[in-house]
């Protein structure tokens, strides 16, 4: 495992150590976990982000509805791509 060096403001370092202690975790493990979460988001986070984007898009069907057979081509029909 590689080592890295970080430059932090003294207040941030103090607060980080206090946070790690309150959560009974080493500061090194806390930083590793935060980086892992940020750099390699889980598939659940990806799904949450997709739904958040859909919600933010503000789409509106204006009450229009449809049935599956209205939008799906009949079996055996040629599909244009």
PyMOL commands that set and color helices and strands:
alter all, ss='L'
color gray80, all
select helices_A, chain A and resi 10-22+27-39+43-57+68-71
alter helices_A, ss='H'
color red, helices_A
deselect
rebuild
show_as cartoon
